[in-house]
Structures are given as C-alpha cells and as structure tokens.
Amino acid sequence: MGHQGDEVDEVVAAWRRERPNLDVTPLEVLSRVSRLARHLDLARRQAFAERGLETWEFDVLSALRRAGEPYRLTPTALVRQTLVTSGTMTNRIARLVERGLVDRSSSPTDARSVQVRLTEAGRDVVDAAMAELIAGEREILASLDPQEQARLAGLLKTLLEPFDEA
C-alpha cells in the first residue's frame, strides 16, 4: 500500500535540508504521535460535549463506572486515578454533585470517610459518552486492520513503559 507524503514528511525534509548533520529520524514517529494525540483529544472532547460533559467530568465519572457495583470510590482513589490534586478533586466532586451525576455519603465501614457514588443519571451519561467515544475511536482506527491495530498497541505500550514505571 503506497502512502502519500504528509506534513510531517515536509517538516522532516526541511530539517534535513537545514540541518543535514542532525539525525531527525525520531520526528518521523513522534511528530505523528503528537499530531494524532491532538486529533484524538479533539475527537474525545467532541464525543463528551455531545453528552454535555467536559473531559474532566468524563474522567471522574468513568473512574466511578469502572469501579463496578456499587460505583463508589473515595476521593483519594479518584485523585489517584485522575492524577489531580485533592483540592481540585474536591471542587470537581462538588460540581458533579450539583449536576446530580454523583452523590457523597459516609463510608458504610468508616463514618469519618467519605465515598463518592455514581448516580443513575451519571451512569447513563457516562455510558452514552463512552459509546460515542468508542465509535469515534473505531473510526480513527478504521484504516488499520485488527492485526495492525494490535501491533500498534503493542509498540505504543513498549514506548510508554518507561513513563509508566516512573
């Protein structure tokens, strides 16, 4: 299958012309990953917006949804999963409570501990947003067959391992 040149090819060619002594080969991969990440971010924002969600709202709601029945986590667990500060999470939880997407209650095992629970409305909206997200991402990957997708996933996982370990 022949591939046409893209903007990255143009950038790489220009750098090779201007800096022939510099090996710019990494740009061929990582500039494409960066461009793809921007397109993916836009597609995700659009999928969430169609359900009335901001990206951060989806992150919190999906963490609760993935927790399984009864869709409940502590704020500390939500902080760990969404990589924000505890102050930011407190604000986010309050905003989601106002929207009726989550509620807060004392832990059934420790009255001093608070738990955040996904409401039925929250579950409905995160499920719909997830379906929208998957449909869009499937479309993005449509030019790759399943074996190519699996190979790409493995290669990207290998590249991410050092960052995940840190």
Secondary structure by P-SEA (a helix, b strand, c coil): ccccccaaaaaaaaaaaacccccccccccaaaaaaaaaaaaaaaaaaaaaacccaaaaaaaaaaaaccccccccaaaaaaaacccaaaaaaaaaaaaaaccbbbbcccccccbbbbbbcaaaaaaaaaaaaaaaaaaaaaaccccaaaaaaaaaaaaaaacccccc
